[in-house]
């Protein structure tokens, strides 16, 4: 992956941290802009400026990272990686439920931040890549088209984040098979499953909620202590 063409927006109310992370990301080949408030972030992300991904701190005064996420996600589909306090499990889950692509605990290792950014960029790239022929899967009234990166449920369009789409695609292509959370995390989030990591649980929970809202329930089965399985039509 060539980083030179990727523009990253870093949003954190700590100017010193922004400077340090910006320098590290720039040394790794990224084009980086930084902001120190949620208000600036919303205005910038909803303007004509283009970014390939956003690194967004949750804990900011006045307008929090969750406020930014809520406002931006309703209007733009851009990869967003949340920075959270190590023990802020509730905020992490809320961020994922609101459409964040992934999260990383603070203080973060800059090398890990680069790896996470690359992972969300790879997932975003997959949305525009051409898929091979016969890329449509139909199950339970769900029609997933890999080429168009689209999903319909009983003929009605279903809006999914890139992580949700990739998870649903993996489950549908493996219908009847039990997939471990480790396998799903590696293939969908492009990283290893970490201890106490609930990211994949939240993504799949969101998929279930969205399917249920369209009348399709109980098609993704939890396999206790292992992972998940998409049921077959039979």
trRosetta pair geometry for C-beta under 8 A, 3 or more apart (Angstrom, degrees):
i j d omega theta_ij theta_ji phi_ij phi_ji
1 118 5.9 149 62 -146 156 103
1 121 6.9 109 -165 102 147 128
1 122 6.9 -91 -80 -76 142 91
2 5 6.1 55 105 8 102 100
2 29 7.4 -113 -179 155 56 144
3 6 5.4 -70 -162 34 56 114
3 28 6.0 -37 110 131 178 80
3 29 3.3 108 75 100 122 113
3 30 5.0 -74 171 -66 115 64
4 29 5.3 -71 -63 -180 63 101
4 31 7.4 60 -170 -33 45 97
5 52 7.9 93 122 -54 72 150
6 30 5.6 -50 89 -127 99 84
6 31 6.8 175 92 28 45 85
6 52 4.5 -92 -149 53 78 156
6 53 7.0 5 -176 12 112 103
6 117 8.0 129 143 154 147 114
6 121 6.1 -21 -121 -123 144 147
7 30 7.5 131 -117 -178 24 82
7 31 4.5 -37 -105 82 72 111
7 32 7.7 172 -160 -80 57 27
7 33 7.1 21 180 -1 99 102
7 50 6.8 90 60 108 139 74
7 51 5.1 -113 106 -128 98 59
7 52 5.3 124 49 2 61 92
8 25 6.1 -89 60 169 147 149
8 30 5.0 5 4 172 122 133
8 31 7.0 151 18 78 71 54
8 32 5.0 -20 69 -107 98 74
8 33 7.5 -179 90 29 50 64
8 51 6.6 80 -131 -165 17 107
8 52 6.7 -49 -73 59 58 90
8 53 5.4 -18 -115 71 81 88
8 54 7.4 155 -164 -97 65 27
8 55 6.4 26 176 -6 112 103
8 117 6.5 -14 -108 -149 138 140
9 32 7.9 148 -95 -157 22 59
9 33 5.4 -22 -110 71 69 95
9 34 7.4 148 -165 -96 55 33
9 35 6.9 3 -175 5 100 106
9 41 7.3 130 149 -135 129 88
9 44 6.9 163 -138 117 146 133
9 45 7.1 -161 73 -79 169 95
9 51 4.5 -40 -18 -121 107 161
9 53 7.6 -162 30 99 72 44
9 54 4.7 -19 68 -114 101 78
9 55 7.2 -171 93 29 52 66
10 18 5.6 150 118 -141 120 85
10 21 5.9 169 -148 101 154 122
10 22 5.9 -140 35 -76 152 86
10 25 7.3 178 -53 12 133 155
10 32 5.9 14 -8 -168 116 107
10 33 7.2 179 25 88 75 43
10 34 4.4 -26 72 -106 100 86
10 35 7.5 167 87 25 53 61
10 54 8.0 170 -80 -161 26 56
10 55 4.8 -7 -115 62 69 110
11 34 7.3 171 -79 -157 36 61
11 35 5.0 -10 -111 66 80 95
11 36 7.7 -176 -156 -84 59 16
11 37 8.0 -73 -162 66 97 19
11 38 7.2 84 170 -95 130 50
11 40 7.8 180 -128 83 106 95
11 41 4.4 32 -119 -92 147 133
11 54 6.7 5 1 -174 113 101
11 55 6.9 175 26 89 67 58
11 56 4.8 6 59 -117 116 66
11 57 6.1 -135 107 17 72 81
11 60 7.6 -50 148 -55 96 154
11 65 7.2 144 104 -108 118 93
11 68 6.9 -158 124 166 162 175
12 17 5.5 -73 118 90 148 118
12 18 5.1 -175 58 -68 104 93
12 21 7.7 80 14 29 145 142
12 34 7.4 -38 33 -162 84 107
12 36 6.8 -29 88 -120 46 58
12 55 7.9 -25 -38 116 103 95
12 57 4.1 90 -109 -21 77 136
12 60 7.3 -155 -148 -82 37 112
12 83 6.7 -9 -91 54 113 149
13 36 5.3 84 -129 -177 43 77
13 37 6.4 62 -101 -87 88 53
13 57 6.7 -117 5 78 75 145
13 59 7.9 -94 24 111 120 66
13 60 4.5 146 -32 -130 119 89
13 61 6.3 96 -117 15 165 84
14 17 3.9 45 101 17 119 114
14 18 6.4 164 90 -17 63 84
14 36 7.6 -167 34 -134 18 98
14 57 7.7 120 14 -72 94 169
15 18 5.5 -55 -147 37 33 115
15 19 6.3 35 155 -22 67 105
15 36 5.6 -17 -75 -95 80 137
16 19 5.7 -53 -151 33 31 112
16 20 6.5 29 153 -17 65 106
17 20 5.7 -55 -146 37 33 109
17 21 6.1 23 159 -10 68 110
18 21 6.2 -61 -142 44 25 103
18 22 5.8 30 158 -24 64 112
18 34 4.1 125 -179 -176 120 146
18 35 7.9 -154 -132 52 149 22
18 36 6.5 -97 -23 -82 156 85
19 22 5.7 -55 -142 36 25 113
19 23 6.4 27 158 -21 61 105
19 34 7.5 -136 -67 51 45 168
20 23 6.0 -56 -154 32 27 110
20 24 6.6 23 152 -16 62 107
20 110 7.8 -116 140 -77 92 129
21 24 5.6 -55 -148 37 35 111
21 25 6.1 31 156 -16 69 108
21 34 7.9 126 76 -97 100 132
21 55 7.5 -127 148 102 144 154
21 110 6.3 -172 -122 -111 70 100
21 113 6.7 -54 -146 112 112 170
22 25 5.9 -58 -145 40 29 107
22 26 6.1 29 157 -20 65 109
22 32 4.6 179 -143 117 81 142
22 34 5.2 -78 -71 -38 131 131
23 26 5.8 -57 -145 38 27 111
23 27 6.4 30 155 -21 63 106
24 27 5.8 -55 -152 34 30 112
24 28 6.7 21 151 -12 62 108
24 110 4.2 -64 161 -164 163 144
24 113 7.7 79 103 67 132 128
24 114 7.5 -115 138 -53 104 112
25 28 5.6 -61 -152 41 34 109
25 30 4.4 -45 163 55 95 129
25 32 4.8 99 92 -64 126 140
25 110 7.7 -132 -52 -163 68 104
25 113 7.5 -75 -76 115 101 119
25 114 6.8 176 -109 -90 72 90
25 117 7.6 56 -126 5 116 169
26 29 7.7 135 -175 -3 31 8
26 30 6.2 -91 -87 68 37 72
26 31 7.6 54 -113 -111 79 26
26 32 5.4 -99 -61 17 87 118
28 114 5.3 -118 -163 -121 174 136
30 117 7.4 -16 -84 134 151 154
33 44 8.0 -157 120 -179 137 150
33 51 7.4 -107 40 -96 116 118
35 40 4.4 -161 -167 106 129 124
35 41 5.2 172 86 -70 144 75
35 44 6.3 -157 -57 4 152 151
36 40 7.1 44 52 36 52 143
37 40 4.6 92 66 8 91 102
37 41 6.9 -152 98 -9 49 87
37 60 6.6 150 -140 171 44 132
37 61 8.0 -50 -127 68 87 78
37 62 6.9 0 -158 61 107 126
37 63 6.7 74 168 50 83 107
38 41 5.3 -54 -148 34 37 116
38 42 6.4 37 157 -21 69 100
38 60 5.0 152 -37 93 102 137
38 62 6.6 -164 42 89 111 87
38 63 2.9 -144 88 103 128 101
38 64 6.1 25 -67 43 156 8
38 65 6.6 -138 -98 -74 113 37
38 67 5.7 59 172 75 149 112
38 68 4.7 -133 -150 -54 94 110
39 42 6.1 -52 -152 32 30 108
39 43 6.6 25 154 -13 63 108
39 62 6.7 -29 -31 115 110 128
39 63 5.0 135 -51 13 68 146
40 43 5.8 -60 -149 41 32 110
40 44 6.0 27 157 -17 68 112
41 44 5.9 -61 -144 40 26 108
41 45 5.9 16 164 -12 66 114
41 54 7.7 96 -162 -157 114 132
41 56 7.0 98 -161 -120 156 105
41 63 7.8 -163 43 110 104 126
41 68 4.9 -1 99 -132 131 138
41 72 7.7 -65 138 -51 96 135
42 45 6.2 -62 -139 43 24 103
42 46 6.0 4 167 -2 63 116
42 63 6.9 -81 -15 164 125 153
42 67 7.8 -54 -61 125 128 91
42 68 5.6 -136 -63 -125 85 77
42 71 5.1 0 -126 99 118 147
42 72 6.5 -139 -120 -58 67 92
43 46 6.4 -71 -143 47 20 97
43 47 6.3 30 155 -37 61 110
44 47 5.6 -54 -150 20 30 116
44 49 5.6 -32 -176 48 79 141
45 49 7.6 -73 -96 72 27 102
45 51 7.2 -57 -113 26 80 126
45 54 6.9 2 -100 -83 130 146
45 68 7.6 95 21 -174 146 100
45 72 4.8 -13 118 -117 144 125
45 76 6.4 -144 160 39 98 153
45 78 7.1 -137 -157 39 111 153
46 71 7.5 -65 -50 142 130 105
46 72 6.8 -134 -57 -110 88 75
46 75 6.2 31 -115 95 101 149
46 76 7.1 -152 -97 -23 62 126
51 54 6.1 77 114 -66 142 80
51 78 6.4 60 81 -164 91 141
52 78 7.8 171 173 -157 17 96
52 79 7.2 0 147 38 60 113
52 121 6.2 31 148 -117 117 105
52 124 7.2 153 -179 95 82 157
53 78 6.9 172 -112 166 34 89
53 79 4.3 -32 -115 82 89 110
53 80 7.3 175 -166 -81 69 30
53 81 6.7 29 171 -4 114 103
53 117 5.8 148 98 -152 156 88
53 120 5.6 113 -127 99 134 121
53 121 5.8 -81 -42 -73 136 87
53 124 7.2 -150 -76 -12 97 153
54 72 7.7 3 17 131 168 165
54 78 6.1 67 -8 122 109 118
54 79 7.0 171 24 95 69 58
54 80 4.7 -13 66 -113 106 75
54 81 7.0 -178 91 29 54 67
55 81 5.1 -21 -110 72 66 104
55 83 6.4 50 171 -35 88 108
55 113 7.0 34 -125 -165 145 113
55 117 6.9 -45 -67 -87 112 110
56 65 4.7 137 148 -147 100 110
56 68 6.0 -151 -156 89 136 136
56 69 6.6 152 109 -64 158 93
56 80 5.7 -8 8 -167 128 101
56 81 7.0 150 22 77 75 48
56 82 5.6 -38 76 -108 89 58
56 83 6.7 -166 90 13 35 83
56 100 7.9 -128 57 -118 121 114
57 60 5.7 106 94 -49 105 101
57 65 5.3 -149 99 -63 41 133
57 82 7.7 100 -125 -165 15 63
57 83 4.5 -34 -102 66 62 115
57 106 7.5 29 -127 -48 97 146
58 64 6.3 11 175 174 57 102
58 65 3.9 -102 -110 49 33 131
58 66 6.0 38 -147 -36 87 84
58 82 5.6 45 -55 -173 97 111
58 83 6.6 -147 -3 80 77 57
58 84 5.0 31 6 -100 135 75
58 85 7.6 -95 61 -4 121 76
58 88 6.8 -174 77 125 152 157
58 91 5.0 93 173 168 159 134
58 95 6.5 -88 -93 -68 120 131
59 64 6.8 -27 -119 -140 25 99
59 65 7.0 -18 -4 2 27 111
59 84 7.8 105 -16 -136 95 51
59 85 6.5 45 -22 -34 138 105
59 88 7.7 -147 -47 -75 113 162
59 91 7.9 -14 -55 -147 84 168
60 63 6.6 -14 100 85 113 57
60 64 5.4 154 53 -126 76 43
60 65 5.8 108 7 -39 107 75
60 68 8.0 34 44 -17 137 124
61 64 8.0 16 -95 -77 4 67
63 67 4.7 -120 -167 86 74 142
63 68 6.4 91 147 -54 105 84
64 67 4.8 108 54 2 69 99
64 68 7.2 -128 104 -1 43 86
65 68 5.4 -51 -150 35 38 113
65 69 6.2 42 151 -22 68 104
65 82 6.2 121 146 -137 140 96
65 83 7.5 -158 -95 51 166 74
65 95 7.4 -4 118 -104 111 119
66 69 5.4 -49 -145 36 34 115
66 70 6.3 38 155 -22 65 104
66 91 6.9 -115 -57 -150 124 89
66 94 6.1 -5 -121 123 133 123
66 95 6.3 -111 -99 -85 86 77
66 98 6.6 114 -153 19 83 165
67 70 5.8 -53 -148 34 29 112
67 71 6.4 22 156 -14 63 110
68 71 6.0 -63 -149 40 28 106
68 72 5.9 12 162 -8 68 116
69 72 6.2 -64 -136 44 23 100
69 73 5.6 18 171 -18 65 117
69 80 6.2 148 -117 141 94 160
69 82 7.2 -13 -72 -84 140 114
69 95 6.2 -177 -62 -138 177 77
69 98 5.2 87 126 115 122 130
69 99 6.7 170 173 65 103 92
69 100 5.9 -38 -138 -66 141 93
70 73 6.4 -54 -131 36 17 106
70 74 6.7 17 163 -21 54 110
70 98 5.8 -65 -82 -164 72 135
71 74 6.5 -67 -162 28 23 109
71 75 7.3 -15 156 9 58 114
72 75 6.3 -87 -159 50 34 93
72 76 5.5 -45 179 45 78 106
72 78 7.1 -58 158 42 119 113
72 80 7.3 126 94 -74 132 143
73 76 7.2 -81 -109 62 21 62
73 77 7.9 57 -147 -97 60 47
73 80 7.2 -83 -75 7 100 148
73 98 6.3 148 35 151 160 84
73 99 4.1 127 -154 77 149 147
77 161 7.7 178 -144 -125 96 64
79 101 5.0 -16 -153 -12 77 158
79 120 4.1 136 -175 154 135 115
79 121 6.5 -137 38 -76 167 47
79 123 7.0 127 -104 72 126 103
79 124 4.8 -87 -43 -56 123 130
79 162 7.1 -31 -90 25 91 140
80 99 7.4 59 44 117 126 83
80 100 5.1 -93 97 -130 103 68
80 101 5.7 141 56 6 54 93
80 120 7.9 -144 42 -169 19 154
81 100 7.2 97 -120 -175 20 101
81 101 6.2 -50 -74 66 62 100
81 102 5.3 -13 -121 70 83 88
81 103 6.9 154 -171 -101 64 29
81 104 6.4 20 169 -2 110 105
81 113 8.0 133 128 -152 149 76
81 116 5.6 115 -139 135 145 117
81 117 6.4 -94 -8 -87 156 65
81 120 5.7 -138 -59 -18 105 155
82 91 7.9 -158 156 141 142 95
82 92 7.1 171 93 -122 134 61
82 95 4.4 -24 -30 -173 168 157
82 100 4.7 -17 -23 -149 115 153
82 102 7.4 -160 27 100 75 42
82 103 4.2 -27 69 -110 97 88
82 104 7.4 170 87 24 51 61
83 103 7.3 163 -85 -161 16 75
83 104 5.8 -28 -108 71 63 85
83 105 7.8 85 -163 -158 60 10
83 106 5.2 59 173 -52 100 110
83 108 6.5 -96 -131 -24 104 134
84 88 4.6 -131 176 70 107 122
84 91 5.4 168 -135 99 122 116
84 92 5.1 -126 31 -74 175 87
84 95 7.1 -134 -64 -4 127 149
84 103 5.3 7 2 -177 119 126
84 104 7.4 153 26 75 76 35
84 105 5.8 -49 77 -108 79 54
84 106 6.6 -167 85 5 25 90
85 88 4.1 93 58 -18 92 114
85 91 7.4 70 34 46 89 141
85 105 7.0 2 145 -152 19 82
85 106 5.9 -47 -98 55 40 98
86 105 4.5 66 -100 -172 60 130
86 106 6.9 -114 -41 66 71 49
88 91 4.0 -15 159 34 114 118
88 92 6.0 130 106 -26 80 87
89 92 5.5 -55 -149 34 34 114
89 93 6.3 30 157 -16 68 105
89 196 8.0 -78 -104 159 123 115
89 198 7.5 64 -160 22 102 133
90 93 5.9 -57 -150 38 30 108
90 94 6.2 31 152 -19 65 108
91 94 5.5 -53 -143 38 32 113
91 95 6.2 38 156 -24 65 104
92 95 5.8 -55 -152 33 28 113
92 96 6.6 24 154 -14 63 106
92 103 4.9 -150 -138 64 93 170
92 198 7.5 113 112 58 119 103
92 199 7.9 -78 161 -80 111 77
93 96 5.8 -56 -149 39 33 109
93 97 6.1 31 153 -19 67 109
93 198 6.5 -15 -90 96 98 131
93 202 5.6 -170 -142 -93 73 137
94 97 5.6 -58 -145 39 30 111
94 98 6.1 22 157 -15 65 111
95 98 5.9 -64 -147 41 27 106
95 100 4.0 3 156 1 92 145
95 103 5.9 98 86 -75 143 124
96 99 7.9 145 -177 11 27 9
96 100 5.4 -72 -84 59 41 96
96 103 7.0 -83 -55 -21 95 115
96 199 6.1 -168 -105 -136 148 65
96 202 4.0 67 114 116 138 148
96 203 6.6 -86 179 -58 116 69
96 206 7.6 -139 142 -31 85 133
97 202 5.9 -99 -62 -170 73 114
97 205 7.7 -39 -102 92 92 117
97 206 6.3 175 -131 -78 58 112
99 161 5.5 162 -150 -72 78 131
100 103 6.3 49 129 -61 141 88
101 120 4.7 94 118 -127 147 118
101 123 6.9 168 -161 72 128 145
101 161 6.5 -163 -94 167 73 131
101 162 6.7 6 -119 54 114 105
101 163 5.6 151 -147 -28 70 122
102 116 5.8 -152 104 -166 141 108
102 119 6.9 35 -16 94 163 122
102 120 5.9 -134 14 -69 117 112
102 163 7.5 146 -55 -74 80 147
102 189 6.2 115 -94 -149 122 112
102 191 8.0 87 -139 18 149 139
102 199 6.5 14 -129 -140 71 145
103 199 7.1 -165 26 -93 92 113
104 108 5.0 49 139 -113 118 135
104 112 6.5 153 -146 125 130 109
104 113 6.1 149 122 -98 172 71
104 116 5.4 -118 -61 -22 128 171
105 108 6.5 152 85 -83 48 83
108 112 6.0 -127 -179 75 92 112
108 113 5.2 88 134 -59 132 106
109 112 4.1 77 71 6 100 109
109 113 6.9 -168 89 -12 50 82
110 113 5.3 -50 -147 33 37 116
110 114 6.5 41 154 -20 66 99
111 114 5.7 -49 -153 32 34 113
111 115 6.6 35 149 -19 63 104
112 115 5.5 -52 -149 36 36 114
112 116 6.3 35 152 -19 67 104
113 116 5.8 -54 -147 36 31 109
113 117 6.3 32 154 -20 65 105
114 117 5.8 -55 -148 36 30 111
114 118 6.4 32 154 -19 64 106
115 118 5.8 -54 -150 36 30 113
115 119 6.5 33 150 -24 63 105
115 191 6.9 103 141 -102 111 114
116 119 5.5 -52 -150 32 34 115
116 120 6.6 26 156 -12 67 102
116 191 7.0 -3 -100 -61 68 149
117 120 6.2 -57 -148 39 32 102
117 121 6.2 31 153 -18 65 110
118 121 5.6 -59 -147 39 30 113
118 122 6.3 35 154 -24 66 103
118 190 7.7 -117 109 122 81 140
119 122 5.8 -51 -151 30 30 111
119 123 6.8 28 152 -15 62 103
119 189 6.2 29 165 164 134 61
119 190 3.8 -177 -139 79 97 118
119 191 5.5 -30 -98 -38 159 102
120 123 5.6 -51 -150 36 37 112
120 124 6.3 39 150 -20 66 105
120 162 7.9 114 -159 72 70 137
121 124 5.5 -53 -147 37 34 112
121 125 6.3 41 152 -25 66 103
122 125 5.6 -50 -149 31 32 115
122 126 6.8 41 151 -29 62 99
122 190 5.6 83 66 -61 138 166
123 126 5.7 -46 -157 20 35 117
123 127 7.8 46 146 -28 57 91
123 162 4.5 122 147 134 106 130
123 163 6.3 4 -171 -72 156 66
123 166 6.3 -88 -140 -26 104 148
123 188 7.7 44 -107 175 125 54
123 189 7.7 -24 -59 -124 138 35
123 190 6.8 -142 -48 -7 95 123
124 127 6.0 -41 -172 9 43 115
124 162 5.8 -97 -85 -66 51 168
125 128 6.4 -73 -167 42 45 95
125 129 6.3 51 143 -38 78 106
126 129 5.4 -47 -141 19 41 119
126 149 7.6 134 124 -99 77 124
126 162 7.0 123 61 -162 105 114
126 166 7.0 59 92 -84 155 117
127 149 4.9 63 -146 -121 69 170
127 162 6.0 -83 -56 -108 114 110
127 165 7.9 82 -96 68 90 156
130 147 6.8 9 -160 -139 56 86
131 135 4.2 75 127 -109 131 161
131 146 4.1 146 -132 117 167 102
131 147 4.0 -124 48 -82 111 63
132 135 6.0 141 73 -66 58 105
135 145 6.4 73 105 -166 95 56
135 146 3.7 -105 172 50 116 106
135 147 4.6 125 64 -29 145 89
136 143 6.5 -6 -170 -171 105 89
136 144 6.9 161 -152 84 55 49
136 145 5.0 -14 -101 -102 87 71
136 146 7.3 -142 -72 10 38 77
136 147 7.8 -46 -55 15 77 101
137 143 7.5 166 84 -151 46 44
137 144 4.9 -7 57 57 93 100
137 146 7.8 59 -4 -31 97 98
137 169 7.5 133 28 -140 137 64
137 172 4.7 129 118 139 145 124
137 173 6.2 -114 -77 -75 158 67
138 142 7.0 164 -151 82 46 52
138 143 5.1 -7 -102 -102 83 76
138 144 7.9 -172 -75 22 39 66
139 142 5.4 -16 70 56 70 99
139 172 5.5 -169 19 -140 135 99
139 175 5.9 -177 -106 -87 155 150
139 219 7.3 141 132 -177 108 137
139 230 6.9 62 122 159 161 123
139 232 7.4 -100 -139 -145 119 41
139 233 5.8 -139 -143 -57 74 96
140 216 5.4 105 142 -149 114 121
140 219 4.8 -22 -72 -112 173 150
140 231 7.6 77 -57 77 131 94
140 233 6.5 -159 -55 -98 62 79
141 153 5.9 57 124 -166 97 64
141 154 4.6 2 178 -65 125 75
141 215 7.8 -32 93 93 157 101
141 216 5.8 -154 67 -84 115 124
142 151 6.6 -15 -169 -167 91 103
142 152 7.6 162 -154 85 45 47
142 153 5.4 -15 -101 -104 69 77
142 158 7.9 -23 -135 5 91 151
142 168 7.7 -121 170 -180 143 122
142 172 7.0 -127 103 -100 126 134
142 211 7.0 -30 -83 -124 126 114
142 216 6.3 111 -53 -169 100 174
142 219 7.6 174 -10 105 133 165
143 151 6.9 157 82 -155 54 52
143 152 4.8 -4 56 57 104 92
143 153 7.8 -169 21 -78 71 31
144 150 7.7 177 -150 92 46 46
144 151 5.0 -10 -104 -105 73 87
144 165 7.9 150 -147 -159 113 80
144 168 6.3 -175 -98 124 144 109
144 169 5.8 -176 160 -97 147 73
144 172 5.6 141 23 52 144 166
145 148 4.3 16 113 39 126 104
145 149 7.3 -52 95 4 79 15
145 150 4.9 4 53 57 109 86
145 151 7.5 -165 22 -76 71 41
146 149 7.0 18 -169 -77 33 50
146 169 6.3 91 -95 -135 96 132
149 165 6.3 31 -166 178 83 158
150 157 7.0 -56 -169 -135 106 94
151 157 7.4 104 83 -159 56 54
151 158 4.4 -48 100 60 104 109
151 160 6.0 42 23 -3 135 126
151 165 6.8 -159 -25 -121 121 88
151 168 6.7 10 -94 107 150 153
152 155 5.7 -9 163 -146 126 13
152 156 6.0 148 -162 67 83 27
152 157 5.5 -45 -102 -90 80 42
152 158 6.4 162 -115 0 22 88
153 156 5.6 -33 66 62 72 86
153 158 5.1 66 -10 -49 105 124
153 211 6.3 173 -107 -133 150 66
153 214 4.0 83 100 121 140 153
153 215 7.4 159 146 51 118 82
153 216 5.6 -121 -158 -2 124 132
154 214 6.3 -179 28 162 109 107
154 215 6.5 5 -6 61 149 123
154 216 7.4 -178 -23 -45 105 109
156 214 5.9 -163 70 -136 125 124
158 210 5.9 105 -163 153 111 119
158 211 7.5 14 -131 -85 151 59
158 214 6.5 -77 -88 -26 110 154
159 210 7.7 -130 64 -146 61 138
160 164 3.9 -135 -170 96 103 117
160 165 4.4 138 103 -60 128 78
160 168 6.7 -79 -132 6 166 138
160 207 7.1 28 -123 -105 120 83
160 210 6.9 165 -86 93 84 171
161 164 4.6 93 50 9 76 104
161 165 7.0 -140 91 -7 38 87
161 203 7.8 -102 63 -134 119 97
161 206 7.9 17 16 114 111 149
162 165 5.7 -52 -146 35 31 112
162 166 6.3 27 157 -16 65 107
163 166 5.9 -57 -147 39 29 108
163 167 6.3 29 155 -19 64 108
163 188 5.9 80 -156 163 75 106
163 189 6.5 26 -130 -85 114 77
163 203 5.2 -93 129 -126 114 138
164 167 5.8 -56 -146 37 30 110
164 168 6.2 27 157 -16 65 108
164 203 5.6 -158 -86 -169 68 92
164 206 5.9 -83 -101 95 128 116
164 207 5.3 168 -157 -74 99 93
164 210 7.7 60 -180 17 146 149
165 168 6.0 -60 -148 39 28 107
165 169 6.1 30 154 -21 65 109
166 169 5.6 -52 -144 36 31 115
166 170 6.4 33 156 -21 64 105
166 187 7.4 -166 158 129 112 81
166 188 4.6 149 110 -133 115 82
167 170 5.8 -54 -150 34 30 111
167 171 6.4 26 154 -15 64 108
167 184 6.3 48 -130 -170 91 111
167 188 4.8 30 -74 -117 77 151
167 200 7.1 158 -114 -149 135 85
167 203 5.4 136 -18 132 161 124
167 204 6.1 -127 156 -79 145 77
167 207 6.3 -128 93 -44 119 147
168 171 5.8 -57 -146 40 31 110
168 172 6.1 27 158 -16 67 110
168 207 5.4 175 -71 -139 104 138
169 172 6.0 -59 -143 40 26 106
169 173 6.1 20 161 -13 64 112
170 173 6.1 -61 -144 41 25 106
170 174 6.2 -3 162 5 62 117
170 179 6.8 90 141 -116 111 171
170 184 6.3 150 105 -125 150 79
170 187 5.7 119 -107 110 145 135
170 188 6.2 -96 -7 -66 146 101
171 174 6.1 -77 -144 53 25 94
171 175 7.2 64 151 -77 62 62
171 179 6.8 -117 -100 17 69 141
171 184 7.9 21 -62 -113 88 119
171 220 6.3 -6 -178 -116 155 106
171 228 6.4 -44 -109 118 120 117
171 229 7.6 143 -150 -168 95 20
171 230 3.9 119 160 -40 95 121
172 175 5.9 1 -158 -51 38 101
172 230 5.6 -113 -83 152 41 174
174 177 4.3 -78 170 55 94 120
174 179 5.8 80 103 -55 153 118
174 230 6.7 114 79 31 70 109
175 229 8.0 88 -151 177 41 74
175 230 4.5 -71 -107 97 71 106
175 231 6.9 -3 -160 106 93 18
175 232 4.9 112 149 -88 113 69
176 229 7.1 1 -169 -174 7 110
176 230 7.5 -37 -15 83 41 71
176 231 7.4 60 -77 -152 55 32
176 232 4.6 19 -64 -45 103 112
177 229 6.5 -162 91 -129 32 95
178 223 5.0 30 -140 -30 120 166
178 226 5.9 6 167 128 128 137
178 227 6.0 126 172 65 83 103
178 228 7.5 163 -152 86 63 23
178 229 4.7 -47 -97 -71 60 113
179 183 5.1 -119 -171 81 87 126
179 184 5.2 95 135 -56 121 98
179 227 5.0 -112 98 129 54 143
179 228 5.8 -20 61 65 93 73
179 229 6.8 152 12 -85 74 56
180 183 4.6 98 57 5 83 99
180 184 7.0 -154 93 -3 44 86
180 226 5.7 -89 -108 176 74 72
180 227 4.2 -165 -131 -40 24 139
181 184 5.7 -55 -143 41 35 110
181 185 5.9 37 157 -22 68 108
181 193 5.7 95 121 -114 93 150
181 200 5.4 160 -153 73 92 147
181 201 7.6 -11 -123 -53 129 80
181 226 7.6 161 -10 142 84 35
181 227 4.7 -165 -36 -106 60 89
181 228 7.5 85 -77 -6 69 89
182 185 6.0 -57 -146 36 24 110
182 186 6.4 20 158 -16 62 109
182 192 7.5 -12 -149 -159 86 65
182 193 4.6 -101 -106 5 62 135
182 227 7.7 -91 20 -78 63 126
183 186 6.0 -60 -148 38 28 108
183 187 6.2 10 162 -5 65 114
183 227 7.0 -1 40 -112 100 165
184 187 6.2 -67 -143 46 26 100
184 188 5.5 0 169 2 68 121
184 200 5.3 108 105 -150 119 144
184 204 7.9 5 163 -57 157 124
184 227 6.3 153 -8 -158 121 124
184 228 6.7 36 -53 35 154 112
185 188 6.4 -65 -124 50 19 94
185 189 5.1 -30 -166 35 63 118
185 191 6.6 -63 155 78 96 67
185 192 7.0 41 115 170 123 20
185 193 4.3 123 46 -74 159 86
185 197 7.2 62 -116 113 150 138
185 199 7.1 94 -119 74 104 112
185 200 5.1 -95 -76 -50 85 134
186 189 7.4 -37 -79 57 10 77
186 190 7.1 44 -173 -119 43 21
186 191 7.0 -128 -110 74 51 22
186 192 6.6 17 -87 -97 91 41
186 193 7.3 -67 -41 -28 80 83
187 190 7.8 6 -171 -71 11 52
188 200 6.9 113 63 -113 137 102
188 203 7.3 169 140 108 147 163
189 199 6.5 58 -80 117 155 140
189 200 7.1 -108 -20 -72 127 92
193 197 5.5 -163 -169 58 68 137
193 200 7.5 -43 -111 -4 105 132
194 197 4.0 105 61 -49 80 127
197 200 7.4 54 126 7 98 89
198 201 4.5 -53 -167 42 76 122
198 202 5.8 77 134 -26 89 98
199 202 6.0 -63 -155 35 29 107
199 203 6.4 25 154 -17 67 107
200 203 5.5 -51 -144 37 37 112
200 204 6.2 30 159 -14 68 107
201 204 6.1 -62 -149 41 26 105
201 205 6.1 31 152 -23 64 109
202 205 5.4 -51 -144 35 32 116
202 206 6.5 34 155 -20 64 102
203 206 5.8 -56 -155 33 30 111
203 207 6.7 32 148 -20 64 102
204 207 5.4 -46 -149 32 39 115
204 208 6.5 43 151 -20 66 101
204 220 6.3 -156 -174 147 107 151
204 228 5.9 -143 -139 -80 159 161
205 208 5.7 -52 -151 35 33 113
205 209 6.4 34 151 -20 65 105
206 209 5.6 -51 -147 35 33 113
206 210 6.3 31 156 -17 65 106
207 210 5.9 -60 -150 38 29 108
207 211 6.3 26 155 -16 66 109
207 220 6.8 64 101 -17 117 161
208 211 5.8 -59 -146 40 29 109
208 212 6.0 29 157 -21 66 110
208 217 7.7 60 -171 -135 86 63
208 220 5.7 -114 -83 48 98 125
209 212 5.8 -55 -144 36 27 111
209 213 6.5 33 154 -25 62 103
210 213 5.7 -48 -151 28 31 114
210 214 7.1 13 153 -4 60 105
211 214 6.0 -72 -160 45 35 100
211 216 4.3 -73 173 81 96 102
211 217 7.0 155 114 -81 98 41
211 219 6.8 -99 150 36 154 118
211 220 7.8 126 33 -5 156 111
212 215 7.5 87 -169 -46 33 8
212 216 6.7 -105 -81 72 33 51
212 217 4.7 56 -111 -90 88 90
216 219 5.9 -20 164 -8 98 134
218 221 7.7 37 -175 -78 65 75
218 231 7.8 9 136 6 70 144
219 230 6.4 13 146 -154 87 73
219 231 5.3 -121 -158 40 58 103
220 228 5.8 -3 179 -172 98 117
220 229 7.3 159 -160 80 54 39
220 230 5.7 -29 -104 -98 71 64
220 231 7.5 -134 -77 -2 23 83
221 228 6.8 148 79 -160 50 62
221 229 4.7 -20 62 64 102 92
221 230 7.7 172 17 -91 79 14
221 231 5.9 85 -20 -51 112 96
222 228 6.1 -37 -106 -103 48 73
223 226 4.1 -40 112 62 111 115
223 227 5.5 8 54 60 109 52
223 228 6.5 -164 11 -84 89 18
223 229 5.8 70 -38 -12 115 106
